[in-house]
Amino acid sequence: MLPPRFAPEETALADPATKLEKPKLFKVLLHNDDYTTMEFVVFVLESIFHLKESEAIRIMLSVHTKGVGVAGIYTFEIAETKAGQVTTLARASEFPLLATVEQE
């Protein structure tokens, strides 16, 4: 008969005093420029950020009128990835659309 791999008294338990922190969140910001079309910004918001058309238009208008708009709020890795996707898509479409990441 084989011995058990772990005896019950050896089972590791989390220290009850250890508290898990929620990950910090980061905003993906889209910045206005004089060349990127409003239609392209809406397309980016729908395709990369998976927003409904009405929400994408609202954010696009914020970018257009205020100079910047929040496309989404994510953990750092996801925010960086989405900002990179925006840049890649914009450059492929010959637009200078700028996406930055900022801690919330």
N, C-alpha and C positions, 0 to 999 in steps of 0.2 A: 504494500500500500504506500502511495506517495504522500509525503507530508504536505499540508496546505501551504500555499505560497505566502500567505500573510495570516498571522494570528490575529484574532479580533482586537487584542490590546495594542497591536502595532498599527492599526488603521489610523491614518493621518486625518485629522479634522482641522478645519479652518479655525484660527484663533478668533473667538467671539469679539475680542477687542479690535480686531482689524476691520476697518470699514473701507469698502470700495468707493472710490470717487467716480462720479460721472465724468466721461471724457469732455474735454473742453470743446466748444463748438466754434466754427469759423464761418464767416459770411463770404459768399462768392459775389463780388461786386462787378457789375458791367458799367463801363464808363462811356460817356457820350463822345462822339467825334463828328467831324463834318462830312465824312464819306460813307460810313456804314448806313445802309438803308434801314428804315424802320421795319420793313418786311423781313429783312435778314435777321434782325434782333429777335423778332417774334419767332422766326424759324428756329433759331438757336435755343430760345427758351422752351419751345415745344419739344425739340428733338433731344437736347442734352439734359434739360432739367425736367422733362416729362410733365410740363404744365399744360393746363387746358388753355385754349385760345384766349378766353376772356382774361385769365390771370396773366398770360404772356403779354397781352396788349396793355394791361394796367402797368406792368413792370417796365415795358418798353417806353410808355409815356413818362414814367418817372425818370428813366434814363435820359429821355429827350428834354424834359423840362427842368429837371433838377441837376442834370449832369452825371448822375450816378443812380443805380438801382440795385437792390438786393435780389439776385437770381435764386438764391437758396442758402440754407444754413445746414452745415454738415460737420462731421468730424474732420480733422485736418487732412488725412489722406484722401478722403473722398472729395473734399473741397479743392485740393490741389489737382486731383485728377480731372475734375470737371472744368476748372480754369484752363488746364492744358488742352482739353478737348475743344473748348471755345476758341483758343488761340489757333489750334491746328485747323479747325474748320474755317475760321475767318481768313487765315492766310491762304488756304486752298481756294477760297472764293474771292481773293484779292481785296479783302476789307481789313482795315486797321483796328477792328474792335478789340478793346483791352478788357481783360478780366483779371481782377486781383483777388487775393484772399486776405481777410482781415479777421482777427479774433473778435468774437462777439462780446 
